[in-house]
Structures are given as C-alpha cells and as structure tokens.
Amino acid sequence: MANTVHVLPTDEANLALVANVHPPDWVNPQPAGRYNLVVIGAGTAGLISAAGAAGLGARVALVERHLMGGDCLNVGCVPSKGVIRAGRALFDARTAGEFGVRGGEGLGFDFPAAMARMRQLRAGISHHDSARRFRDELGVDVFIGQASFAGPDCVEVGGQRLSFHRAALCTGARAAMPSIPGLAEARPYTNETIFTLTELPPRLAVLGGGPIGCELAQAFARFGSRVTVIQHGTHLLGREDADAAAILQQTFVREGIELRLATRIGRVDCEGEERILFLEGEAAGEPLRVDAILVAAGRTPNLEGLNLEAAGIGFDRTGVQVDDRLQTTNPRVYAAGDICSPFKFTHTADAQARILIANALFKGRQKVSRLVVPWCTYTDPEIAHVGMYEQDARAKGIAVTTLTVPLSQVDRAILDGETEGFARVHLRKGTDKILGATIVARHGGEMIGEFSLAITGGLGLSAIGRTIHPYPTQAEAIKKLADAYNRTRLTWTVKKLLGGWLKWQRR
C-alpha cells in the first residue's frame, strides 16, 4: 500500500489531487514478467514515455515515489500559471482607467480565493496524470515507491524486482538551495512550497532573477506584496536578449518591484517571524527585512536513491550523462527530461520522451540535437525565444542580419494598449534563413510558434511574408518583419532597374 502523502493546505481540492496522483490506498501490482520498458519517474517525460510505449503495444511499468504529474502539474506550470492569471486579472482591473473602467486601486482582492481557484483547477487537470487512468485506460503497471537499480537490467521497488529490456530514467529535477548561512533556518519557500500559501506575505524577497523568480515576483507584487528581487547578475533574465530584459526591468520598476542587481545574500538572521537579509554587492544597502523568502536559484537533478552505480549509469552534478540519442552509459537505459537536459521545460521533456520511445524500443536513430526548442518566460509582457541569439551566431562565425519591429508600430497592440515590446528575427546574412527569433509581447508565447515551425520546416522569412495574417492581430508584427526583409532586397541597383522598366511602360 502506498505511503500517505499530504499536499498542503488539506482541503477538498488537494485531497482530490492526492487521490489521483498518489492514492493512499494504492496497492502495487505483481510484476508481469519482463517489461519492454520500465519508466522511473512520472513527470512529463515519464508519463509520455509510458503512455506512448503502451499505446504501441509494449508491456510497461511506471514507477513514481511521490506525485504523478511531476513538477509541471503539482508545483510548476499548472499552479504558477493559475497564480499568474489571477495577478494579471487584478492588474488589468486596477489599470483599466484609459478604457473607461472606473474603480482602479479601490478594487479589493481575495488572495485565499485566488489560491483556492488554482488548487481546484489543478485537481481537475490531475485526472489526466492519475495512477488509475494509466492503469485502467492505458494498461500500464503503476508502482508507487522508490525505484532502485539492482543490476543493469532490473530495478527494485517496494521489495519487488522489475526486469526490463529497456528502462527510461525520467526523475526530473528540483529547486536548488544555495548554501547561505542562516537560509535554511529561515524556512524559505521554493516553487515546491510557495503554492501552499493561504495568506499573502506583506514583504517577500525573491532570490534569483531567472524565469521562475521573475514570474512569481511580478504575480505577488500585483497581489499586494512588497517584493524585492535579489539577483547576482547585472540584469534580469541573464540569458535572454538584453533589450527584452531591459523592457521587463522597466516594467518591474514601474510596478513597484525593488531590484537589487549585482547583489547576493551574505547571511540570513531571524527575529521572530521576521527574516533579515544581509546583502553584499552593488545594491546591498541596509539589511533587508521581509516576512518570507522565495528561492528561485536554479535546479538540481533528482539522483538520490536510484543506485545508478549498480546499473553502470554515469552521472555528475548536472544529471545523468546521455548521448545524442538519449542513451546512458548503460545501453539498456535511456533518459529524458530535466534529469539529463539543459532545457528544463515541460515541452522539451515531452519531445525527448518521443525520441526515447523510438530509439529505445524500435532501434531509432533520432537525435536530440535536431530539436528546435522554443521557450517563454510568462511575465507581463512575456518573453519568448527560439533558436540562436545574435551573439550565439557570431560566436560560430555566422554573419547575421537582425530585424526588429516594435509593437508600437502594430495597430492591434496600439488598440490593446500593449505597445511595450517587439518582434525580432536573426537571419543568416544575405539570405532569409531564420537563425533565431525573440518576441516580447503580452502573448509572446502564443506567437513564437510561427518561428518555431519555420525553423523546424526549413522555411525562410519570405515564406512568412507570403502568408496572409489576419488584421488586426499582434502577430502581424511577424509579417512586418518579412516586409522589412523584402525592403532590404530592394537595393539601389534593383530599384533603378525597376524604375527604368516602369518608365518604359509609360512611353
């Protein structure tokens, strides 16, 4: 029988969630001989691997020690986007004066109700990842417990041994905790615990200016917390386009978020329920007093308890070592998702799981290096990107032409009052080949797919220019990039030749 798991707060929604993703009355099945595939970890990569393989006729076992659905469902994409949506709704209502909406700052906000909505929606979505669905509808043997390799072709879970032809390691990653004196005693939140809150912290320090830190900093600031972001680097989202990061920084300052850039925490003291952060660096200033700390300082792989050495699986502090086909140093074992990928996104885990199925079970030769991976930071505005940045291309000796269209030149963005942002594309110089693209817009994540499709399909920017885009939409910014490219082709010589031809027609 499965160990009891509690997801806080203990309410009807979270009880329904646990009943789906870690049923307290679950009894593991008897192992069914030798499995085609044993999947360890039931996050996105594991679920896709198990469901896909079973759907193709494989005998599959799926092992999960905690919550099926992994980070995405339980402590990542799903709850965070529910919280972000609540913050956006409140912000829109309070800043809608230009549209003739009255009320503004006087509008009330019920933080517990917003969090309760998120929990209810998460519980509803959880059926798709539930243990019973995978057992009853998909035919997967679901084992709840810690998996540990007992040799190169078998794992043990709950005292039972599962023999396999192939295995898939999909145990993911978790929030990294910096070794800062006093931090652990201050009981900081991470993405794994922040969604348990039922009361809004009046003052919140966010350690880390990456995607998770930025998304939650803005959401909690919009709820009414006084938020301070502490970032080692000199600007937010250090890996993103500098112009995109600058727009987000301006937005944060305008919305009242305090930024302590090029700064780190030296130590943390506690006085009752108050946390005192002693800062070091360019924006250190006086000690920062807050009510709660959110740590968003990177991820660390989940390797504990797996006994990888027994299976001859190589690993290091970054995760499990795999080749371009996702095969580990044990040829029977493959891996996918955050346990082995530098791209720690749900959609990347999904794509890698599909490669894993083909390569592990059907002798496929699919390569991870061929994937075109877009990503998006879900702040407001969103920052979405795919492919190379300009500096990446230049580092590889590729000459680049960069084209940018500000949203202030897009009619729909003007009408929506959402002109902060841009669409930008990097082309191989002298051609329309798309090397990479960045979109900064309120729904940039919805727009970046057009560039992802073009790069994946080998389509140039000219193909986008020939595609009719509905007017008025903010995606028209992408069409305008193609128009800008066509104007670069109208050189002085070409223009002179065309002018001569038209002059001849007037004779």
KEKOLVEX-783109 format. One record per residue (C-alpha): residue in one letter; x, y, z. Coordinates in steps of 0.5 Angstrom, whole numbers, padded with zeros to 4 digits, always signed. Example, Ala and Ser with C-alpha at 12.3 -4.5 7.8 and 13.67 -1.06 7.14 Angstrom:
% residues 2
a+0025-0009+0016;s+0027-0002+0014;
//
This chain:
% residues 507
m+0000+0000+0000;a+0003+0007-0002;n+0005+0011+0004;t+0001+0017+0005;v+0003+0024+0002;h+0000+0031+0004;v-0001+0037+0000;l-0002+0043+0004;p-0007+0046+0005;t-0011+0040+0007;d-0017+0042+0003;e-0022+0038-0002;a-0018+0040-0008;n-0012+0038-0005;l-0015+0031-0003;a-0018+0030-0010;l-0011+0032-0013;v-0007+0027-0008;a-0013+0021-0009;n-0011+0022-0017;v-0003+0023-0017;h-0001+0019-0010;p-0007+0015-0008;p-0007+0013-0001;d-0010+0006-0002;w-0006+0004-0008;v-0003-0003-0008;n+0003-0004-0013;p+0001-0010-0018;q+0005-0016-0018;p+0011-0015-0023;a+0009-0018-0030;g+0015-0022-0032;r+0020-0018-0036;y+0018-0011-0039;n+0019-0008-0045;l+0020-0001-0042;v+0021+0001-0034;v+0020+0008-0033;i+0022+0011-0027;g+0019+0018-0025;a+0012+0020-0027;g+0013+0027-0029;t+0012+0030-0036;a+0018+0026-0039;g+0016+0019-0036;l+0008+0020-0037;i+0009+0021-0044;s+0014+0015-0045;a+0010+0010-0041;a+0003+0012-0045;g+0007+0012-0052;a+0010+0006-0051;a+0004+0002-0048;g+0000+0005-0054;l+0005+0002-0059;g+0004-0005-0055;a+0009-0005-0050;r+0009-0008-0043;v+0011-0002-0039;a+0012-0001-0032;l+0012+0006-0029;v+0015+0008-0022;e+0014+0014-0018;r+0016+0016-0011;h+0012+0022-0010;l+0007+0025-0014;m+0005+0023-0021;g+0005+0029-0026;g+0011+0031-0023;d+0013+0039-0022;c+0009+0041-0028;l+0002+0039-0025;n+0004+0040-0018;v+0009+0045-0017;g+0011+0048-0023;c+0007+0050-0030;v+0000+0049-0028;p+0000+0052-0021;s+0004+0058-0023;k+0000+0060-0029;g-0006+0060-0025;v-0003+0065-0020;i+0000+0069-0025;r-0007+0069-0029;a-0010+0072-0022;g-0005+0077-0022;r-0006+0079-0029;a-0013+0080-0028;l-0012+0084-0022;f-0007+0089-0025;d-0012+0090-0031;a-0018+0092-0027;r-0014+0097-0023;t-0010+0100-0029;a-0016+0100-0034;g-0018+0107-0033;e-0016+0109-0040;f-0021+0104-0043;g-0026+0108-0039;v-0027+0103-0033;r-0028+0106-0026;g-0025+0103-0019;g-0018+0103-0020;e-0014+0102-0014;g-0020+0102-0010;l-0022+0095-0012;g-0021+0089-0007;f-0017+0083-0007;d-0018+0076-0004;f-0011+0072-0004;p-0014+0066-0001;a-0020+0065-0006;a-0015+0066-0012;m-0010+0061-0009;a-0017+0056-0008;r-0018+0057-0015;m-0011+0055-0017;r-0012+0049-0013;q-0019+0047-0015;l-0016+0048-0023;r-0010+0043-0021;a-0014+0038-0018;g-0019+0038-0024;i-0013+0037-0029;s-0010+0032-0025;h-0014+0026-0027;h-0010+0026-0034;d-0004+0024-0030;s-0007+0020-0025;a-0005+0013-0023;r-0012+0010-0024;r-0012+0013-0031;f-0005+0010-0033;r-0007+0003-0030;d-0014+0002-0032;e-0014+0006-0039;l-0007+0006-0042;g-0005-0001-0039;v+0001+0001-0035;d+0003-0003-0029;v+0004+0003-0024;f+0008+0002-0018;i+0009+0008-0012;g+0015+0008-0009;q+0023+0009-0009;a+0026+0005-0015;s+0033+0003-0014;f+0037-0001-0019;a+0039-0008-0017;g+0043-0009-0024;p+0044-0007-0031;d+0037-0010-0033;c+0033-0009-0027;v+0030-0005-0021;e+0027-0006-0014;v+0021-0002-0012;g+0017-0004-0005;g+0021-0010-0004;q+0019-0013-0012;r+0024-0013-0017;l+0022-0011-0024;s+0026-0014-0030;f+0027-0010-0036;h+0029-0010-0044;r+0030-0002-0043;a+0029+0003-0038;a+0027+0010-0038;l+0030+0015-0033;c+0026+0021-0032;t+0026+0023-0025;g+0027+0030-0026;a+0030+0036-0022;r+0028+0040-0016;a+0030+0047-0013;a+0037+0048-0012;m+0038+0051-0005;p+0044+0056-0004;s+0049+0055+0002;i+0048+0061+0005;p+0049+0062+0013;g+0042+0062+0016;l+0038+0061+0010;a+0035+0054+0012;e+0033+0057+0019;a+0029+0062+0015;r+0025+0057+0012;p+0025+0059+0005;y+0020+0058+0000;t+0021+0055-0007;n+0017+0053-0013;e+0015+0047-0009;t+0012+0050-0003;i+0010+0057-0005;f+0003+0055-0007;t+0001+0052-0001;l+0001+0059+0002;t-0006+0061+0004;e-0004+0068+0007;l-0001+0074+0003;p+0006+0075+0006;p+0007+0083+0006;r+0014+0083+0005;l+0017+0078+0000;a+0025+0077-0002;v+0026+0073-0008;l+0033+0070-0009;g+0034+0070-0017;g+0032+0074-0023;g+0031+0068-0028;p+0024+0066-0030;i+0021+0063-0024;g+0024+0068-0020;c+0021+0074-0025;e+0014+0070-0026;l+0013+0070-0019;a+0016+0076-0016;q+0011+0080-0021;a+0005+0076-0019;f+0006+0077-0012;a+0007+0084-0013;r+0001+0085-0016;f-0003+0082-0011;g+0000+0087-0006;s+0006+0084-0003;r+0012+0089-0003;v+0017+0085-0007;t+0025+0085-0007;v+0029+0081-0013;i+0036+0080-0011;q+0040+0078-0017;h+0047+0076-0018;g+0048+0079-0025;t+0047+0086-0027;h+0040+0085-0030;l+0034+0080-0030;l+0034+0074-0034;g+0041+0074-0036;r+0041+0069-0042;e+0036+0073-0045;d+0036+0078-0051;a+0039+0085-0047;d+0033+0089-0050;a+0028+0084-0048;a+0031+0084-0041;a+0031+0092-0040;i+0024+0092-0042;l+0022+0087-0036;q+0026+0091-0031;q+0023+0098-0033;t+0016+0094-0032;f+0018+0092-0025;v+0021+0098-0023;r+0014+0102-0025;e+0010+0096-0022;g+0014+0098-0015;i+0018+0092-0015;e+0025+0093-0012;l+0031+0091-0016;r+0038+0089-0012;l+0042+0087-0018;a+0049+0085-0018;t+0048+0083-0011;r+0048+0077-0006;i+0046+0075+0000;g+0051+0074+0005;r+0047+0071+0011;v+0040+0071+0014;d+0038+0072+0021;c+0031+0071+0024;e+0028+0075+0029;g+0021+0072+0031;e+0017+0071+0024;e+0022+0077+0021;r+0027+0075+0016;i+0033+0080+0016;l+0038+0079+0010;f+0045+0082+0010;l+0047+0083+0003;e+0053+0084-0001;g+0055+0088-0007;e+0053+0094-0011;a+0046+0095-0009;a+0047+0092-0002;g+0045+0098+0002;e+0042+0097+0009;p+0040+0090+0012;l+0033+0088+0008;r+0027+0086+0013;v+0022+0081+0010;d+0017+0076+0012;a+0018+0071+0007;i+0024+0069+0002;l+0023+0065-0004;v+0029+0062-0007;a+0029+0061-0015;a+0036+0060-0016;g+0037+0054-0021;r+0035+0047-0021;t+0039+0041-0018;p+0038+0033-0021;n+0034+0028-0017;l+0039+0023-0017;e+0038+0020-0010;g+0036+0013-0008;l+0037+0011-0015;n+0043+0007-0014;l+0046+0008-0021;e+0052+0005-0020;a+0049-0002-0020;a+0047-0001-0027;g+0053+0003-0029;i+0050+0009-0031;g+0054+0015-0031;f+0052+0022-0028;d+0055+0028-0025;r+0052+0034-0021;t+0049+0036-0027;g+0045+0030-0028;v+0045+0023-0032;q+0050+0023-0038;v+0047+0021-0044;d+0049+0021-0052;d+0045+0025-0057;r+0040+0019-0058;l+0039+0020-0050;q+0042+0013-0049;t+0046+0013-0042;t+0053+0009-0041;n+0048+0003-0040;p+0046+0001-0047;r+0039-0001-0044;v+0038+0005-0040;y+0036+0012-0043;a+0034+0018-0040;a+0029+0024-0042;g+0027+0031-0039;d+0030+0035-0033;i+0035+0029-0031;c+0039+0030-0037;s+0037+0036-0041;p+0040+0043-0040;f+0033+0045-0043;k+0029+0044-0037;f+0022+0046-0040;t+0016+0041-0040;h+0015+0041-0048;t+0022+0039-0048;a+0021+0033-0044;d+0015+0031-0048;a+0019+0032-0054;q+0025+0028-0051;a+0020+0022-0049;r+0018+0021-0056;i+0025+0021-0058;l+0027+0016-0053;i+0021+0011-0055;a+0023+0011-0062;n+0031+0010-0060;a+0030+0005-0054;l+0024+0000-0057;f+0025+0001-0064;k+0032+0002-0066;g+0031+0009-0068;r+0037+0014-0069;q+0033+0020-0067;k+0038+0026-0064;v+0036+0031-0059;s+0041+0036-0063;r+0036+0036-0068;l+0030+0039-0064;v+0028+0046-0065;v+0027+0049-0057;p+0023+0055-0056;w+0021+0058-0049;c+0018+0063-0046;t+0018+0067-0039;y+0011+0068-0037;t+0012+0075-0034;d+0008+0081-0037;p+0010+0082-0042;e+0012+0075-0044;i+0019+0074-0047;a+0019+0068-0052;h+0025+0066-0056;v+0027+0060-0061;g+0034+0059-0064;m+0040+0063-0063;y+0041+0069-0060;e+0045+0074-0065;q+0052+0073-0060;d+0051+0066-0061;a+0051+0066-0069;r+0057+0071-0069;a+0061+0066-0064;k+0060+0061-0069;g+0063+0066-0074;i+0056+0066-0078;a+0055+0073-0080;v+0048+0076-0078;t+0042+0081-0080;t+0038+0083-0075;l+0031+0086-0076;t+0026+0089-0071;v+0019+0091-0071;p+0017+0095-0064;l+0010+0093-0062;s+0009+0101-0062;q+0008+0100-0070;v+0003+0095-0070;d-0004+0097-0070;r-0007+0092-0065;a-0002+0093-0060;i-0004+0100-0060;l-0011+0099-0059;d-0010+0094-0054;g-0005+0099-0050;e+0000+0094-0050;t+0006+0097-0054;e+0012+0095-0050;g+0015+0090-0053;f+0018+0088-0060;a+0019+0082-0065;r+0026+0081-0067;v+0029+0076-0072;h+0036+0074-0074;l+0038+0072-0081;r+0044+0069-0084;k+0047+0075-0087;g+0045+0075-0095;t+0039+0070-0094;d+0032+0070-0091;k+0034+0064-0087;i+0032+0064-0080;l+0037+0063-0074;g+0033+0065-0068;a+0028+0070-0066;t+0025+0074-0060;i+0018+0076-0058;v+0017+0081-0053;a+0009+0082-0052;r+0003+0080-0047;h+0002+0074-0051;g+0009+0073-0054;g+0009+0065-0052;e+0003+0064-0057;m+0006+0068-0062;i+0013+0065-0062;g+0011+0058-0065;e+0010+0061-0072;f+0018+0062-0072;s+0019+0055-0069;l+0015+0052-0075;a+0019+0056-0080;i+0026+0054-0077;t+0024+0046-0076;g+0021+0046-0083;g+0027+0050-0086;l+0022+0056-0088;g+0025+0062-0089;l+0022+0069-0087;s+0020+0070-0094;a+0015+0064-0093;i+0012+0068-0087;g+0012+0074-0092;r+0007+0070-0097;t+0003+0068-0091;i-0003+0072-0090;h-0004+0074-0083;p-0011+0077-0080;y-0011+0084-0079;p-0011+0087-0074;t-0007+0082-0069;q-0001+0083-0065;a+0002+0077-0069;e+0002+0082-0075;a+0009+0084-0072;i+0012+0078-0075;k+0009+0079-0082;k+0012+0086-0081;l+0019+0083-0080;a+0018+0080-0087;d+0016+0086-0090;a+0022+0089-0087;y+0027+0084-0090;n+0024+0085-0097;r+0026+0092-0097;t+0033+0090-0095;r+0033+0087-0102;l+0031+0093-0106;t+0038+0095-0107;w+0040+0102-0111;t+0041+0098-0117;v+0035+0094-0117;k+0031+0100-0115;k+0034+0103-0121;l+0032+0097-0126;l+0025+0097-0124;g+0024+0105-0124;g+0027+0104-0131;w+0022+0099-0133;l+0016+0103-0131;k+0019+0109-0134;w+0019+0105-0141;q+0012+0103-0139;r+0010+0110-0139;r+0012+0111-0146;
//
